[in-house]
Structure formats: C-alpha cells, structure tokens
Amino acid sequence: MGMVLPPDDPRNPLNKEKSNLADGRQSYDSTSTGSLVEFINRNVTPYPTEVGAPAFDLIPIEKQKDIMVNVARMHGQQEYDRIMALVAVLQQQAESVRRRLEITDWVHAAKYGFQIYHGQCYWLAHDLRHGGTLLTQTGPEDWTTGSPLDWEYICRVKWLGDYTWVEVDNNGVHVV
C-alpha cells in the first residue's frame, strides 16, 4: 500500500487547490493551452517554453542513425580484424604442429643404425636405390668425396624432448 497524503497537501490529487511545487523563481504553472499545466520549469525542459526563449532546431534523426551505424561498423570491423589476426596466428601454429607431426612420422619410418640423442640434429634423406627414408648424421656438404648419388636429402631434423622431430636450418634453429 502506498503513502497516504493529507488532504491539504498540494501533492494530493484530491486537493482542489493547485500550487507550484517546483519552488523556483523560474518555475510556474501555465494556462497557455487553455487548461492548467502544472509545474513548468524552464531550466530543466529541453524545449522553449516562452516566446523569448532561445531557438532550437530539431535533431536530424536519419543523420544521427547514419552516424551511429557508421561508428558501429567501424568498431565492429576493428574487432573483426583483431580476431582475424588471432586466427592467423592460430593457423600458423596449427600448420607448425602439423609439419612437426609429418616430420616425426618420416623419421620413425626411416632406417638408421646409430644411437640418437635428444637435442641433436640429423639429416633425413630419401634412398633412391633401395627405397624408403634414411636418418643420417652426415649432411650433403659433410662428405669429403661428395654425397652419395642415390640419396636425396629431404631436410635437417632435430629430436625434441617430447619425442617429436622438427625441421631445423643449418644452424639448428627451428624452421617454421
């Protein structure tokens, strides 16, 4: 149940006596429309309330909407570009993992006759005469008399601690 106002309170709708409750020198009751309009406060209304009031123009709603749509599109495009940059990074990482697994499969299918160690670099070669792949410690430039003619070098690889293999350059740096 709501608050009950005394009958002599000016806020009580049953009170026949109308008075200005805004209590400001700029506030007044108006009868400009032929009926009583209570509590006009020209300091807080966004529209002019008398002839001497400052003029105002209507807000061009269509122009305002166009500006809002353009700003929304700009911010949306920025967010989209940021997400696509993250997607590109993830795609590059996924491609790197795919390549690492591919090289790991090649090495595990290769033949070799020596002990391999984590962190060491080896060469992966294709044996044209006997078929299949070989894992060797000597690269194409490491031979004094030249590399075997029936070997085709694929890439230089490094054994990582997680038992996968990655392709590396001649300095042992991971190739992306």
Secondary structure, DSSP 8 states (H G I E B T S, - for coil): ------TT-TT-TT-------S-STTEEEE-TTSS-EEEEETTT-SS--STTS-------HHHHHHHHHHHHHHHHHHHHHHHHHHHHHHHHHHHHHHHHHHHHHHHHHSB--S---TT-EEEEEEETTT-SEEEES--TTS-SS---TTEEEEEEEEE-TTS-EEEE-TTS-B--
